[in-house]
């Protein structure tokens, strides 16, 4: 007699249970925070079109 296997599957979303900060891509660089940006870079980010998720 073979043991029964648990065939129940759990749906897991990609990234579920993981903490991460927002990552921005501005002029080819991936950055997490904007605290070290100059005024021109901040203006560029502010003027971009924002898309909701």
Steps between C-alpha positions, in 0.01 A plus 500: 500500500639843405475796736258774401654818369367842584367619163362826635675797335533843653498806277792730577543842344842606376667703774245402763644517850806700393564858602642732238509870433390671184763495226512779244673502164607851411735566208618140498582463871306288748463683830310437819489848650523850360664665800836549321356637174566852377217739412501414130466127566220563754318718245534227236342244733223741605410583136470140383162342437403276791326169426300327770529128563 
